[in-house]
Amino acid sequence: MNLWTGYHVILPKIVNSVEGLSNKKKMNLDLINHSLELYDFCHFFDKTEVEPKEGDIFVIQVVRGKYLFGKVISTDVKLFDNYYKLQGEFVVVLYRCSSDTPSKPDYWLDLNNLLLKPILQKKYFFNSGYAKIITNVPLTIEEKEIDLGFENGGIFFDVQGNVLEHEPKYKGVLRIEGLGIAFDVARILTIDDTVIGQEYVVPIRKKLPVIRIRKDQEINDNIERMIEKIIYVQKEMGTYNKDVKKAIIVLSKVFYSYINRIQNQKTENEYIELVIEIVVLINQINDYTDNCLIETDEREDICAFIASVSKKLGYSFDYDITEEYRKW
């Protein structure tokens, strides 16, 4: 049984040990950790284009009619990885505070009452509809001077990439998960049922068949070739286990879902949003296999496949539309 609680989760004081959880909670954690359907854990608002500002208060809907509060505490992020790729655009925090309505809280949001570690995010966090900005409250002195650092290679950095000479009070998450934080929210709600005042029920999606598009055999053939190549490589590496098999099945469904859904995208922006959703899902699938599913060749195959589909639809991009959001 996998009792992994996630990268971002802050265990409540009432939980001395995850092993001390009830069998039901352990089973629910196991269900969450073995799910590859990210959107089972998301309840979306309408998509919108926003420019998050420091002090923005937002909500996410964790179950129907239950909302968690969060806040944007920094937009001055200059953290880069070893390839000089920007790690995130701003820092958000989620509080151990819930409400039955998505309205401004009538109490103080305290940094000492966080649900998850501070998280680096990009605008897609809001533009996807996963989070909704409801008001703006200027940062407090504590929030402005927050002792926050992100660890990389045993060294802590502040949001501007400066090396810290001490271990910070608040350890942020350098690794961007996109909407993958929905998994960690599901985990902590499973562990601690006091957050939303009720038991968290883990959603389980019914298994759906793979639907192939008959009218474009070339696309179907490309998908099948990519899947066959991945299977071949995994067998050659000796890593073709049950988890990898499951991941490959879900990856195949993601490819066919992408092809099925492009027919409903009426504008280039809608199409790009679809590609971003697919890339985030592939990120999660690859994470599930400890990032061993998609190597360099597979990455190039997937990017070339998406580019070829874009061209068929009449969209021409002079850049890789997947690069900003993919982690493979």
LINDA-V205338 format. One record per residue. N is the residue number from 1. RES is the residue in three letters. SS is DSSP state (h for helix, s for strand, l for the rest). BURIAL is # if it has 24 or more other ideal C-beta (glycine too) atoms within 12 Angstrom, else .. D_LAST is the distance of its C-alpha to the last C-alpha in Angstrom with 1 decimal. Layout:
N/RES/SS/BURIAL/D_LAST, N/RES/SS/BURIAL/D_LAST
//
This chain:
1/MET/l/./27.0, 2/ASN/l/./23.9, 3/LEU/l/#/25.2, 4/TRP/l/./22.1, 5/THR/l/#/22.9, 6/GLY/l/#/19.6, 7/TYR/l/#/18.4, 8/HIS/l/#/20.6, 9/VAL/s/#/23.7, 10/ILE/l/#/27.1, 11/LEU/l/#/29.4, 12/PRO/l/./32.8, 13/LYS/l/./35.9, 14/ILE/l/./37.4, 15/VAL/l/#/34.7, 16/ASN/l/./35.7, 17/SER/l/./33.4, 18/VAL/h/#/30.8, 19/GLU/h/./32.6, 20/GLY/h/./35.7, 21/LEU/l/#/34.3, 22/SER/l/./36.1, 23/ASN/h/./35.1, 24/LYS/h/./34.2, 25/LYS/h/#/31.8, 26/LYS/h/#/30.2, 27/MET/h/./29.8, 28/ASN/h/#/28.3, 29/LEU/h/#/25.7, 30/ASP/h/./24.9, 31/LEU/h/#/24.6, 32/ILE/h/#/22.2, 33/ASN/h/#/20.0, 34/HIS/l/#/19.9, 35/SER/l/#/19.3, 36/LEU/l/#/16.2, 37/GLU/l/#/18.0, 38/LEU/h/#/17.0, 39/TYR/h/#/19.8, 40/ASP/h/#/22.4, 41/PHE/h/#/22.5, 42/CYS/l/#/22.8, 43/HIS/s/#/26.0, 44/PHE/l/#/25.6, 45/PHE/l/./28.0, 46/ASP/l/./28.4, 47/LYS/l/./25.7, 48/THR/l/./26.9, 49/GLU/l/./26.1, 50/VAL/l/#/26.9, 51/GLU/l/./26.8, 52/PRO/l/#/26.7, 53/LYS/l/#/29.4, 54/GLU/l/#/30.2, 55/GLY/l/#/32.4, 56/ASP/s/#/31.0, 57/ILE/s/#/31.6, 58/PHE/s/#/29.5, 59/VAL/s/#/29.4, 60/ILE/s/#/27.0, 61/GLN/s/#/28.6, 62/VAL/s/#/27.8, 63/VAL/s/#/30.3, 64/ARG/l/./32.7, 65/GLY/l/./35.1, 66/LYS/s/#/33.6, 67/TYR/s/#/31.8, 68/LEU/s/#/30.3, 69/PHE/s/#/30.8, 70/GLY/s/#/28.5, 71/LYS/s/#/28.9, 72/VAL/s/#/27.2, 73/ILE/s/#/28.4, 74/SER/s/#/26.8, 75/THR/l/#/25.6, 76/ASP/l/./26.0, 77/VAL/l/#/22.6, 78/LYS/l/./21.7, 79/LEU/l/#/19.1, 80/PHE/s/./16.7, 81/ASP/l/./14.2, 82/ASN/l/./14.9, 83/TYR/l/./13.6, 84/TYR/l/./15.9, 85/LYS/l/./13.5, 86/LEU/s/./15.4, 87/GLN/l/#/14.3, 88/GLY/l/#/16.5, 89/GLU/l/#/19.6, 90/PHE/s/#/21.9, 91/VAL/s/#/22.6, 92/VAL/s/#/23.8, 93/VAL/s/#/25.8, 94/LEU/s/#/26.8, 95/TYR/s/#/30.3, 96/ARG/s/#/32.1, 97/CYS/s/#/34.1, 98/SER/s/#/34.4, 99/SER/s/#/36.7, 100/ASP/l/./37.9, 101/THR/l/./37.6, 102/PRO/l/#/35.0, 103/SER/l/./37.5, 104/LYS/l/./38.0, 105/PRO/l/#/38.7, 106/ASP/l/./42.3, 107/TYR/l/./41.4, 108/TRP/l/./39.7, 109/LEU/l/#/36.0, 110/ASP/l/./35.8, 111/LEU/h/#/33.0, 112/ASN/h/./34.4, 113/ASN/h/./33.7, 114/LEU/s/#/29.9, 115/LEU/l/#/28.1, 116/LEU/s/#/24.6, 117/LYS/l/#/23.8, 118/PRO/l/#/23.3, 119/ILE/s/#/19.9, 120/LEU/s/#/18.1, 121/GLN/s/#/17.5, 122/LYS/l/#/17.4, 123/LYS/l/#/19.9, 124/TYR/h/#/18.0, 125/PHE/h/#/19.2, 126/PHE/h/#/22.7, 127/ASN/h/#/22.3, 128/SER/l/#/20.8, 129/GLY/l/#/24.0, 130/TYR/l/#/22.7, 131/ALA/s/#/24.8, 132/LYS/s/#/28.2, 133/ILE/s/#/30.0, 134/ILE/s/#/33.6, 135/THR/s/./35.4, 136/ASN/s/./35.2, 137/VAL/l/#/36.8, 138/PRO/l/./37.0, 139/LEU/l/#/35.3, 140/THR/l/./37.7, 141/ILE/h/./38.5, 142/GLU/h/./36.6, 143/GLU/h/#/33.5, 144/LYS/h/./33.9, 145/GLU/l/./34.5, 146/ILE/l/#/32.0, 147/ASP/l/./31.2, 148/LEU/s/#/27.4, 149/GLY/s/#/24.9, 150/PHE/s/#/21.3, 151/GLU/s/./20.7, 152/ASN/s/./18.6, 153/GLY/l/./19.7, 154/GLY/l/./22.9, 155/ILE/s/./23.9, 156/PHE/s/#/24.3, 157/PHE/s/#/23.9, 158/ASP/l/#/25.4, 159/VAL/l/#/23.8, 160/GLN/l/./24.8, 161/GLY/l/./23.2, 162/ASN/l/./26.6, 163/VAL/s/./26.9, 164/LEU/l/#/28.9, 165/GLU/l/./31.8, 166/HIS/l/./31.9, 167/GLU/l/./29.9, 168/PRO/l/#/29.6, 169/LYS/l/./31.0, 170/TYR/s/#/28.0, 171/LYS/s/#/24.7, 172/GLY/s/#/21.9, 173/VAL/s/#/18.3, 174/LEU/l/#/16.1, 175/ARG/l/#/12.9, 176/ILE/l/#/12.5, 177/GLU/l/#/12.4, 178/GLY/h/#/13.5, 179/LEU/h/#/16.0, 180/GLY/h/#/14.8, 181/ILE/h/#/17.9, 182/ALA/h/#/19.9, 183/PHE/h/#/19.2, 184/ASP/h/#/20.7, 185/VAL/h/#/23.6, 186/ALA/h/#/24.3, 187/ARG/h/#/24.4, 188/ILE/h/#/26.8, 189/LEU/h/#/29.0, 190/THR/h/#/29.3, 191/ILE/h/#/30.3, 192/ASP/l/#/32.7, 193/ASP/l/#/34.6, 194/THR/l/./36.6, 195/VAL/l/#/33.9, 196/ILE/l/#/34.7, 197/GLY/l/./38.0, 198/GLN/l/./37.2, 199/GLU/l/./35.3, 200/TYR/l/#/31.7, 201/VAL/l/./31.3, 202/VAL/l/#/28.0, 203/PRO/l/#/27.3, 204/ILE/l/./26.7, 205/ARG/l/./25.8, 206/LYS/l/./27.7, 207/LYS/l/./26.0, 208/LEU/l/./25.7, 209/PRO/l/./26.1, 210/VAL/l/./23.8, 211/ILE/l/./25.5, 212/ARG/l/./25.3, 213/ILE/l/#/26.6, 214/ARG/l/./29.5, 215/LYS/l/./30.2, 216/ASP/l/./27.3, 217/GLN/h/./27.1, 218/GLU/h/./24.8, 219/ILE/h/#/22.0, 220/ASN/h/#/22.7, 221/ASP/h/./22.8, 222/ASN/h/#/19.4, 223/ILE/h/#/17.8, 224/GLU/h/./19.9, 225/ARG/h/./18.9, 226/MET/h/#/15.2, 227/ILE/h/#/16.0, 228/GLU/h/./18.6, 229/LYS/h/#/16.4, 230/ILE/h/#/13.9, 231/ILE/h/#/17.1, 232/TYR/h/./18.6, 233/VAL/h/#/15.9, 234/GLN/h/#/15.9, 235/LYS/h/./19.7, 236/GLU/h/./19.9, 237/MET/h/./17.9, 238/GLY/l/./20.2, 239/THR/l/./17.6, 240/TYR/l/./18.7, 241/ASN/l/./20.1, 242/LYS/h/./21.1, 243/ASP/h/#/18.0, 244/VAL/h/#/15.7, 245/LYS/h/./18.3, 246/LYS/h/./18.3, 247/ALA/h/#/14.6, 248/ILE/h/#/14.9, 249/ILE/h/#/18.0, 250/VAL/h/#/16.4, 251/LEU/h/#/13.5, 252/SER/h/#/16.4, 253/LYS/h/#/18.3, 254/VAL/h/#/15.5, 255/PHE/h/#/15.7, 256/TYR/h/#/19.5, 257/SER/h/#/19.7, 258/TYR/h/#/17.9, 259/ILE/h/#/20.6, 260/ASN/h/#/23.4, 261/ARG/h/#/22.8, 262/ILE/h/#/22.6, 263/GLN/h/./26.3, 264/ASN/h/./27.0, 265/GLN/l/#/25.2, 266/LYS/l/./28.2, 267/THR/l/./26.8, 268/GLU/h/./24.0, 269/ASN/h/./23.0, 270/GLU/h/./23.0, 271/TYR/h/#/20.8, 272/ILE/h/#/18.2, 273/GLU/h/#/18.5, 274/LEU/h/#/17.8, 275/VAL/h/#/14.6, 276/ILE/h/#/13.4, 277/GLU/h/#/14.6, 278/ILE/h/#/12.8, 279/VAL/h/#/9.3, 280/VAL/h/#/10.3, 281/LEU/h/#/11.5, 282/ILE/h/#/8.5, 283/ASN/h/#/6.8, 284/GLN/h/#/10.1, 285/ILE/h/#/10.3, 286/ASN/h/#/7.5, 287/ASP/h/#/9.1, 288/TYR/h/#/12.3, 289/THR/l/#/11.9, 290/ASP/l/./11.1, 291/ASN/l/./7.5, 292/CYS/l/#/9.4, 293/LEU/l/#/9.1, 294/ILE/l/#/6.4, 295/GLU/l/./7.3, 296/THR/h/./8.1, 297/ASP/h/./10.7, 298/GLU/h/#/9.1, 299/ARG/h/#/6.6, 300/GLU/h/./9.9, 301/ASP/h/#/11.8, 302/ILE/h/#/10.2, 303/CYS/h/#/10.5, 304/ALA/h/./13.9, 305/PHE/h/#/14.9, 306/ILE/h/#/14.4, 307/ALA/h/#/16.3, 308/SER/h/./19.0, 309/VAL/h/#/19.6, 310/SER/h/#/19.8, 311/LYS/h/./22.4, 312/LYS/h/./24.3, 313/LEU/l/#/24.7, 314/GLY/l/./26.1, 315/TYR/l/./23.4, 316/SER/l/./22.7, 317/PHE/l/./20.1, 318/ASP/l/./20.3, 319/TYR/l/./16.7, 320/ASP/l/./13.2, 321/ILE/l/#/13.6, 322/THR/l/#/10.0, 323/GLU/l/./9.0, 324/GLU/l/#/10.9, 325/TYR/l/#/9.4, 326/ARG/l/#/5.7, 327/LYS/l/#/3.8, 328/TRP/l/#/0.0
//
